[in-house]
Each structure stands twice: as C-alpha cells, then as structure tokens.
Amino acid sequence: MFFPRLHRLSTFVLSITVCCVLSVATRPSSVRAYDDASGISHSYLNQENFLDIKSYQFHKLKEDEWYESQGGWRLSGGSMGLDLLFTDLEVRLPYQLGEEATVYFKARQEEFYEIKPFRYLVEVEWRAVELIGLSFLGMPEYDKRKADQGGSITLGKRPWNYIRFQQLFQDLYYNEKNFYDTSYYSPHPVENNLEGAFSWKNWRGRFIYVQDTPFKQVFPKQELTVSYESKDNSATLDYHFGEQQIAGLSWRSFDIQKRRETKNPSESSSPDNREQQLLYSSADLYWLHPLNSEFHGTIGLREDR
C-alpha cells in the first residue's frame, strides 16, 4: 500500500516554470473519460490551483514502485481553496483464480475541475499463453441502466513491455432497462482505451489514450438532447541515471465537449441551451537528484494552459 506524502512547491509560474524544490512529485494524471459526468458546470480553477495540482501529485520516485507492485491502493489530495478539494485515488486489487485466470478490482477517481461520480471496474483476465491476455470487464449496478460492460486484449505482460486495448460500453442496458422516463441513448457511450509501457536499458516510458466516442442522450418529454465527446492523452519518458536519479519529460492533455440543446422554441434562452469545451494541456521537464538519504532536489520546466 502507498500513502504518498503531500508536498507543496514554493514557487510556480503558470506559463513556464523554473523551479528548484525538495522532494516534489510529477506525473501525468488521467481524467477518466465520461464517468456519467455529462452535466455542464462552472470551472472554478484559478492560477494558484495549478500550483496546488502540482504539489498534490503522487511522488515521482514512487511511480515505478507502484506500477511494479502486485496491487494495493494510493490516495493523494489537498485543499484548492474555494471550498474545493483535489483528490486522486487509485485502487488495484488482484485475486488469482488459477494458473490462467486472475480477477481484478480496479478504481480510479480524480477530481480537480468538476465533481466526478465514483466508478470502478471488475475485470476477469484469462491467459492461455504467457504474452496474450483476454479480459471481460464491467461495473455491476443495482440500477441496471447504469451497468457497464466491455473487454480488452493485452499483448505482453504488465508492468513493462506491453500494449493493451480496452473497449467499454457505458450504461449498456439503459435503453431497454429505463422504466423511469422516456430518455434514451443514440448511440450509446463507448470508451476506447489504448495504453502501453516499455523498459529498455535505462529508458522507461508509458502512454495512455482514452477516447469517448460522440454520443447523445435524448429526453423527448423535455425536448432536450445532451451531447458529449472527449479525448484524454498522457505520456511519460524517463531516463534513470542510477538509483533514485531520474531525468524525464511528461505530457498530458484533454479535450472535453458537452452540449445541452432544447428544441422547444419558447426555451431558446433556457439554461439548457448551452455548450462547454474544457481544454487542458501540460508539459513537464524534470531532473531529480538525491541530496541525502531523506531529501531530493528537483530542477525543471513546466507549462500549463
């Protein structure tokens, strides 16, 4: 299990940062796609919050240790002012069923720009051969409208030198199990996830690409249509000079588009006739060097926009 310390930077410039601080964490975080967060809400982020996000990220030197672990959980976060709390939670719990099958309980929730409902996945992975894994995964729900189902294929084996494609059908039974109103999806929300990692000599890299294909949720009674699509990309490339000495580059961006549109002409000025696009991009160049057995120094450049 990991309980990362919360660190704060003393200086941070939003456009380009040159910093020399002690024991700072850097990693690209993943905002996980749709997650039933189709509502349009105001973003309360200000310039100071990017300093908060930087200081609350997981410790860079613990990243490989986390990815190479069999399982566990980790949590980081802290106040961002304005009565908002940055949180980043990740859970990965495996259970071996036999020589060829493993069950995983996975959860990931990050909140820093809007409220995100808690989501999890139960995955059953089967490996008939060592380097090919096939998985069935989903999120069971009491309300069957909200149940997610999907599958994945993995070439190679985690934590290193693998590539994995996952497709998840969200709210798969919504149209046939929705007895509460007349709303329906057209088409259904589908999340495509491509990720991979490699380790070669002193080089280590990771990438992840998450896409929510465009979909619409229609509410005939209200004459309302909700549209949503998004993309989330992140990548990290590190060079390990020696024990606890790292130089690297991380990059992350996402583009989320939401639209609520009513066809009722008398409601043309309604709050439902709105659209929102959330764009974020971050690049981080860093060098970590141990100062002694307890402290590390970090020098780097960072740009957020």
N, C-alpha and C positions, 0 to 999 in steps of 0.2 A: 504494500500500500504506500501511497505517496501523499505527503502532506507538505506541499511546497510552501516556502516562506513567502510572505508578501513583502515586496521591495518597492521603493519609490525612487524615482530619479530626481535629482536635484535640479537639473536643467533640461529643457526640451524645447525645440523650435519646431513649429508645425511644418514648415516647408522643407527645410533641410537642417538636420541636427548634427552637431559635432559634440560628442559627449565623452567624458571620462568619468565613469562611475564605478561603484563597487557592487559586485555580485548582482548583475541585472539579468533579467530573463528576456529572451527573444525567441519568438516562434510565430509562424503564420497560423492564425486560428480559423476554424471553419465555422461559418454560419450555415447551419444545415437547412438549406432549401425551404420548401413550402411550410411544413410543420403546422398546417391549419392556420397560419398567420396571414390571412388574406385581407384583413381589415386595414384601412388607411388610418394611420395615427401620426401625430406630430413627432418629429425627432427633436429631442431636447439637447443634443450634443453641442458643446461649445469647444473652444480651442483647448482649454485646460483638460478636457476629458481625454484627449489623445495622450496626454502625459499619464493620466490615470490608467488607460488601457495598456500602455507600455509597461508601467510599473507592476501591474497585476498579472501579467502573463506568466506562464509556467517557466521555471528555471531552465535556461538553455542547456546547462551541463547535465540536467536530469532527463532530457528528452530521449536520448538513445536508451538509457536505462529503463524508461517507461515502455518504449516500443519493444524492447527485447524481453520484457517480463512476460510471464505466462498469463497474468491477469491481475486485477486489482481495481482501485479507483483513485481518482485525484480530483481536487477541488481548489480553485483559486478565485479570488474576488476581493472587492472592497468598494467603498463609497465613491460615487462620482459627483456628489453634490446634487442639489435639486431633488432631494428625496429619491434618488435612483441608486441602484446597487449593481455594479458589474459582477457577473458570475460566469464561471466556466467550469462545468462539471463533465467528467468523462468516466464511464464505468465499462469494464470489460471482464466478464467472469466466465471462464470456460469450464466445461464438465465433460470428461472423456467417457463416451458410451462403450467404446471398444477400440480395437486397433485401427478401424477405418472411419469411425464417426465421432464427431465432437459437437456438443451443444454449447452455444454462446448466448449470454445475456449481455446486450450492449445498450448503452445510453449515452447521449451527448446533448448537452444544453448549454448554449452561450447566449447571454442577454447583455447587450450594451446599447442598442439603438431602438428596440421595441420589446414588448412582452412576448415571450415565446412559450407556448404550451409545452409541458414536459412530454417527450416522446422516447420510446425505447424500441428495441428490436430483439426478437428471439430468433436465432439462426441455428440450423442444423447443417453441418458440413460433412460431406462424405468424400473420402479419398480412397479410391480403388488403387491408384498408383500414387507414388510419393509427390510428384510435381504437378498434379492436376486435382483441384478441389471443386466440387459442385455443391451448392448450398440452396436450401429453401429457407426463406426468412419472412418474417412478418411481425405485426403487432396485434395480438388478440385484444378485443374490446367487448365490454358488456353491451354497448351500443354498436351493433354490427355494422351500422352505416360508416363507422369510423375505423373499421379494421383495414390494415394494410397487408399486402402480400406481394412477394416477389422472389427473385432468385439471383444467383451470382455464379460466376466461374472465375477461378483463380489459377493462373499459370505460375509455377514456382511456389514458394512457401514463405510466409511471413516469419521473421520481421524484415528480411532483406532479399533482394533479387527476385522480385515477384511483380506481376501485374494482375489487376483484378477489375472485372466489370460487373456492376450490380445494377439491376433494374427493379424499382419498387413501385407498385401500383397503389396509390394512396386512396383511402376511402373507397375501396374496390366495389363494395356492395351497396354503395349509397343509393343509387337509383332504384334498385329492387327492394331495399330494406327501409326506405324512407316513408314511414307511415305518418309522419308528424306534419308535413306540409307538402306542397306540390313542387318544391325545388328539385333540381337535378343537375348533374354534370354533363357537359358536352364540349369536348371529350373529358375523360377522367384525368385527374392529376397523375403524371408519371414522372418519377425521379430517376435520372440516369447518373451513375456514379462510376468514374474511372479513376483508379489510384494505382500507385506503384512505388517501389523503393529499390535502390541499388547500393551495394557496398563494393568498392574496388580499391584495393590498396588503402591509401589514406583518405580516399574520397567517399562521401556518403551523401545521398540525395533522396528526396521524397517529392511527390507531387500528388495533387488531387484535383479533380474536375467534377463539379456537381451541376447538373442542369435540370431545371424543372421545365418540361415542355409546356407550351402555351395551353391553357385550358380556360373554360368558362363555367361558372355556376349560375344557373338561371333560376330566378324566383318569379314565376308567371303572375302570381297574385299581386305582387308589388310592382310588376313590370320592371324588374331590376335584374341587371346582369353584372356579375363580378368576374373580372378577367385577371389573370396572374401568369407571370413567367419570370424566370430568374436564371442567373449563371453565377457560379462561385468557383474561383480558381485560386490555388495556392501552390507554391513550390519552395523548396529549400535545398541549397547545395553547400555542404560543409567540407573543409579540409582539416584533418586532425594532424597537427604538428607533433604531438606527443600526448602524454597523459594530461587531460584537462586543459589542453591548448587547442583552440578552435578558431578558424577564420572562415567566414561564410557570407552567403547572401540569401535572404528570404524575400519572397514577393507574394502578395495576396491582393485580390480584387473581387468585388461582386457587383452585380447589376440586377436590381430587383424592380420589376414594373408591375404596378397594381392599377386597376381601373374599376370604378363603380359607376354604372350608367343606367339611368331610368329612361324609359321610352314614353312615359306619361308627359305630354306637353305642358301640363299645368305644374309640373315639378321640375322645370328646366333649371331653376335656381336652387334646387334641393341639395343638401349636403351629399346626397348620393351621386350627384353628377361631378365626380372628382376623379383625378388620376394622380399617381405618385410614382416617381422614379428615385430609387436610392442607389447612388453610385459611390463606391469606396475603392481606393487604391492605396497600397502601402508597399514601400520598398525599404529594406533594412540591410545595411552592410556593416559587419561587425568583426571584431577580433577580441577574443577572450584569452587572458593570460593569468595564471595563478600568482598572487603576491606572497602568500604563505599558505599554511595548511587550512586556514579558515576563510580567507578572502580572495576574491578575484577582481581583476581590473578589466574594464571593457572600454574600447575605443571604437567609435563607429559613426556612420552617417545614416540618417533616416528621413524619409519623406512620406507624409500622409496627406491625402486630399480626398 
